[in-house]
Amino acid sequence: MPPYNRTHTLKIAIDSILEQTYPNIEIIICDDSTDDGVQEMVEHYLHSYSQIKYHKNEKNLFLKNWHKGYNLASGEYINYLMDDDMFHKDKISKMIRFFNEFENITLVTSYRQTINESGEFLSPIGATVRLYEEIRIMDGKVLENTVLTRCLNVIEEPTTVLLSFLSNIEVIYSFMYGNIGKMSTRKKIKHKIIKRVRRRLNYVTQCFS
């Protein structure tokens, strides 16, 4: 495989947002890199697309960079996009529909698909296998029990999840990327999820990222 090129993959990621069939999208780029490569690549987008907002961090924020992007967002929903991922063109429009048609939906997710450098689909791995054959709407406590039982990231990567601002972002992502192998951490997170994530979650059986 060719060497990883952040600016190249980020350009693909940005283009996949601009190609979305859902029109009302704000794009916030929080640059946590240590050089100017990303900033130089993004400049021509800033001149052409007013919905893109660029922020260069003065120092590396690492996971806190996600919280920075969340705090800068002004919309009703939020969807992260990692610099080496891309969206299906109908991702946002189809996921937004579940928020509009069902009450108390806090999170919509689906399974993912890995591709090679030519865009060809690769065989599923443990993290990308489709969990269910049908669309499901479930309570947050069901998700909690599933994740703690199977020790899997069953709401997938941040790129896949469309969140309502009613969600608690810190709880969800500390859960996804925390050390759930330690029982003390599991119990702590379990109580947080029971307390904070009380609304319904939606799993869609179409690949969107």
N, C-alpha and C positions, 0 to 999 in steps of 0.2 A: 504494500500500500504506500502511496506517496506520503511525505511528512505532513503532519497536521499544520495547517495555516489558518490562524485565527481570523485574519481579516477576510480571507476567501470564504470561510464557512459563515462568518457573520453577515457578509453580503448576501449569501443565499438565504439566511434566516430573515433578514430585513425584507428581501424581495418577496418571500412567502407571506409576509404580513401585508405588504402593499397589494398583493394579488388577491386578498380576501374578498369574498363576495359580500361580506358584511361591511358597510361603508364607514360607519361612525367609530373609528378606532384611533386612539391616542397611542403613540409609540414613544416609550421612554427608554433611552439607552444610558445605562450607568456603567461607565468605563472604569474597570478596576485593574487595567493592565499597567505595566511598568514602562511602556514606551509610547510613542505617538502614532503607531501604526493604525490603530482603530480610529483615532481622531481624524487622521488624514483621509482614511477611506470614507468616513461618514460625511465629510464636508460637502460633497456634491449632493448628497441626499437632503441636507439641511436647506440648501438653496431652492430645492424643487418641491419639498413636501413640508408644509407648515405644521402638520400633525406630529412630526418627529421632534422630540426634545432630547438634547444630548447633555450629559453631565460627566465630567472627568473628575474622578476622586483624587484628592490631594495625597492620600495614602491608601494602601490596600485595605479594604473593608472585609474581604472574603465573604462569609455567609451574611454579614450585616449589610452587604450590598443589596441583597434581596429586600431587606426591610427598607432601605433607602428608596428603592424603586417603588415599593408599595406606598410609602409616605408621600412620594411625589405625584402619584397617580391621582387623577381627578374624576375618573369614571365610576360607574356603578358596579362594574365587574373588572376582574384583573386576571390576566393569563401571562405567566412567565414564558420566556422563550430563551433557552440556552444558546450560546453562540455556535454550537455544533448540531443544532436541531433545526427543523423546519415544520411549517404547518401545511396540512391539506387545505386547499383553497376555500373549502366550505366549512372549515372547523368552527369558526366563531359563529357564523349564522346558524348552523345546526344546533350548536350547544346553547346559544341564547334562547332558542325556541323552547327548551325545557324550562328555563327560568320563567318564560312568559306564559306557558301553558299549565304549569303545575305550581301549587302553592308551597311555600316554605322550602324551596330548593336552595341549598347553600353552595353545593359543589357539583359540577358535572365533569365526568371523566370518561375515558375509553381506553382501549389498549393501544400500543404503539407498534411501529414497524421499523426495523433497522434496514438500511440500504447501504450499498457500496458506493464507491466514488463515481460510478456511472449511473447511479439512481436506481439500480436493480434491487428488488426485494431479496433479503437474506432470510434464511430459515429462522423461525422463532427461537428465542432462548428463554430461560426461566422467567426473566423480567418482562418479556414481551408477549407471552402466551395470553390469548384471550381468556378472561376469567369466566365469562358466562356467554351462553349462546343467544340469550335474549336480553332486551333492554330491561334494566332493573332500577327501581327507586327504593332506597333503603334508608333506615334510620341510622343516625351517626353511631349509635351503640352497636349496631350490627357490624359496621366497619371496624370499630374498635376491637370487637371480639375476634373478627377474622384476622386482623393484622397481628394481634398479640398471640393468637393461636398458631398461625402459620409463619410468623416472623418474615412476612413479605411486604414489600411496598405496593400494596394492592390499589392505591390510588395513583400509581405510576409516577413518572417523573414530573417535576413542576411544569414542563412544557405541555404536558397532556391535560392538566387540570385547569378548568375555568372556574374561578371563585367569585362568589358574591362578597362584597365588602362587609356583609354581616358575619362572615367567617372570621375566626381568629387565626391570623396568618402565622403568628409565632408558635402557637400550639401545633398547628398542622405540620409546619416544616421542621420544627424541632423533633416531631414525631417521625417524620419521613427520614431524616438524616441523623437522628440521635442514635446512641448505642443501645438498641433495644435488646441486646444480648444479656445485659445485666438486669437481674430480676428487680432490683431496687429502682432502676430507671423505668422499667416496664410499669411497675405499680404507680410510680409518680405520674407518668404520662397517661396511664389509664384513667386516673382520677381527673386529670385535666380535661381529657376528651369527654368524659361523662358530664362534666360541669359545663364545658364550653361548646362542644359540637352537638347540639340538640336537634338541629333541623335535618331535613332529608337530603340524601345524596343520590345522584343519578349516574348509572353506568351505561354507556352507549356501546353497542356492539359493532361499531364502525371504526376503522383506523383513521385517526385525525392528525397524527404527528409521527 
